[in-house]
Amino acid sequence: MACTLRLPRVARSLARAVCPATRYQLAPLSTAVGGGQALKGSVVATSSRFSQVRGAAASPATDIDIDGTAYAFMSSQALFSALEVDLFDHIAKKGGAAQIEDLQQATGISAPRLQILVTALAAMNALKRSPEGSYSLSANTERFLVRSSKDFYGDYLRLQMGQQFYRHMQALPQIMKTGKGPTYEKLFADPAEADTYTKAQHNGSLATAGSLCKRVDFSGMKSMLDIGGGSGAFSIVICRKNPELTSRILEFPEVCNTGEKFVAEEPADVSERIKYVRGSCLNEWPTDLGEKHDVALISYVSESVPHDAIPMMYERAFARLRPGGLLIVHSFMVDDSLDGPLLGALWSLQHVAVNANGLGLHPANVGDMMTKAGFENIKNQDMIRKMTKLVIGQKPM
Ligand SMILES: C[S@@+](CC[C@H](N)C(=O)[O-])C[C@H]1O[C@@H](n2cnc3c(N)ncnc32)[C@H](O)[C@@H]1O
C-alpha cells in the first residue's frame, strides 16, 4: 500500500529492521544467477551461484523465498545475541571500529564463537569488515542499536522480541491447532514478565507516540483515556506536548507498577497530569476513569483481547467520551485486501501466540466495529509504515 504520509525516521527504520526475512525477499534471484555474483547477506544468493536454488525456483519478489524465510530466525538471534553482549556499544565506545581482540576483551568472550557471531553480523550488513580486519557499525546499527543514540530501540528488540515474543512464538503451531495459549492477563500476573515487557514497550512506543502527535491535533483537548496504556509512553509524550491535557491509563496492576515509575521520572507538570487506574478493560471500567473525555486512545490493545471483546471496548469508550470526542485505535493491521503488508500480517500472527482468540485487524473491520459502537466520520491512515495503522472515529455532536 502506498504511503503518502511523511514518516518519522525511527518508524521507517523499525519497519525495515524488524523482519530480516523482508531483506532476503528483496534480493532478486536473477541478480545472483545472471551476474554470477553472490549477494552478501542473502541465503538465496549465496547458494545460487552455480545451481538451481533449493526452495526458491521463482523470483523471491513474487514467490516465497523458502530458505530465507525458514532461516530468518537465525538472523534474529544473531541480532539479539549482539544486543545482549553489548557488541554494538563496545564498537561505538572504541570510536566506531574495533578488532576482534578488542571485542573479545570488552565482552569477556575469548572463544571462537564470538568471531562466528561477528562474521554473521557482517554477513547481515549489521557490521562492515575492513580489509585489515576491523569491524565498524553500519549506518542503521550505529543509529538505532547503539544505546547512546537518541533513536536507540535495541532494548525493545532485545527484551520484548528476543526474550519474550521469540519464546511465545515457538508455541504457535500448537496454539494454532488447539486454540490454547497464554493471555496477557495470565502473563502479566507475573511481575517480572510484566516489568520486562513494559520497559521494552516504553523504548518502542516513545517514538511512535511522537508520530501520533504529528497526525492528530490534540491542542485544546483537556482529558484523555489511554486504555491498555502500558508504560504510559503515549500519555507522557502527548501530555508533554499539550500542557492542558490530563490522562487516565487503564492497565493491569503489575504493568501500572512499572508505568508509574516512568511517569514519576517526568517533570512534575507532566507527571501530575497522568494517573493509572488498575483493572482490565475486559471487566466493567472503573468509575475512577471519569467521563466526558475529549479523546480515548486504544493503542495495540484491540489485537490483545479476544475478538468478541473488541466491540464492547469501543462501546465503553463511546460512553466515556463527550459529544464530538475522538476514539483513536492504533494497532498492527493489514490492508483491507488481506494480503499484506508482510510486517502487519506477521505482527498480527505473533499476537495469536499470546491471544489465541484475537482478531486479525484491518481498517474495514475496525471501522465497522466503531460504526456499530456509534462513531462517525471514520478515517484511517498508516502509522508505522507497513506495520501499524490508525483508525479514528468521532462521537456525534
Ligand atoms: C503492546 S502493549 C501497548 C501499550 C501501549 N498502549 C502502547 O501503545 O505503548 C499492549 C498493552 O495492552 C495491555 N492489555 C492487554 N489486555 C488488557 C486488558 N484486558 N486490560 C487492560 N490492559 C490490557 C497490556 O497490559 C499491554 O500493556
The ligand as a Tripos MOL2 file, in Angstrom:
@<TRIPOS>MOLECULE
LIG
   27    29     1     0     0
SMALL
NO_CHARGES

@<TRIPOS>ATOM
      1 C1          1.7180   -3.7070   23.1410 C.3       1 LIG1
      2 S1          1.2380   -3.0760   24.7070 S.3       1 LIG1
      3 C2          0.8120   -1.4250   24.2710 C.3       1 LIG1
      4 C3          0.9180   -0.4630   25.3790 C.3       1 LIG1
      5 C4          0.5680    0.9770   24.9960 C.3       1 LIG1
      6 N1         -0.8150    1.1000   24.6250 N.3       1 LIG1
      7 C5          1.4660    1.4290   23.8740 C.2       1 LIG1
      8 O1          0.9940    1.5180   22.7480 O.co2     1 LIG1
      9 O2          2.6420    1.6920   24.1570 O.co2     1 LIG1
     10 C6         -0.3550   -3.7940   24.9680 C.3       1 LIG1
     11 C7         -0.8840   -3.4170   26.3250 C.3       1 LIG1
     12 O3         -2.2330   -3.8520   26.4360 O.3       1 LIG1
     13 C8         -2.4460   -4.1660   27.7740 C.3       1 LIG1
     14 N2         -3.6300   -5.0150   27.9070 N.ar      1 LIG1
     15 C9         -3.8630   -6.1900   27.2870 C.ar      1 LIG1
     16 N3         -5.0520   -6.6800   27.7050 N.ar      1 LIG1
     17 C10        -5.5570   -5.7790   28.5900 C.ar      1 LIG1
     18 C11        -6.7280   -5.7440   29.3700 C.ar      1 LIG1
     19 N4         -7.6190   -6.7290   29.3180 N.pl3     1 LIG1
     20 N5         -6.9350   -4.6920   30.1890 N.ar      1 LIG1
     21 C12        -6.0080   -3.6870   30.2510 C.ar      1 LIG1
     22 N6         -4.8670   -3.6740   29.5290 N.ar      1 LIG1
     23 C13        -4.6470   -4.7110   28.7200 C.ar      1 LIG1
     24 C14        -1.1760   -4.9060   28.1660 C.3       1 LIG1
     25 O4         -1.0080   -4.9560   29.5580 O.3       1 LIG1
     26 C15        -0.1240   -4.0740   27.4540 C.3       1 LIG1
     27 O5          0.4400   -3.0980   28.2890 O.3       1 LIG1
@<TRIPOS>BOND
     1     1     2 1
     2     2     3 1
     3     2    10 1
     4     3     4 1
     5     4     5 1
     6     5     6 1
     7     5     7 1
     8     7     8 2
     9     7     9 1
    10    10    11 1
    11    11    12 1
    12    11    26 1
    13    12    13 1
    14    13    14 1
    15    13    24 1
    16    14    15 ar
    17    14    23 ar
    18    15    16 ar
    19    16    17 ar
    20    17    18 ar
    21    17    23 ar
    22    18    19 1
    23    18    20 ar
    24    20    21 ar
    25    21    22 ar
    26    22    23 ar
    27    24    25 1
    28    24    26 1
    29    26    27 1
@<TRIPOS>SUBSTRUCTURE
     1 LIG1         1 GROUP 0 **** ****
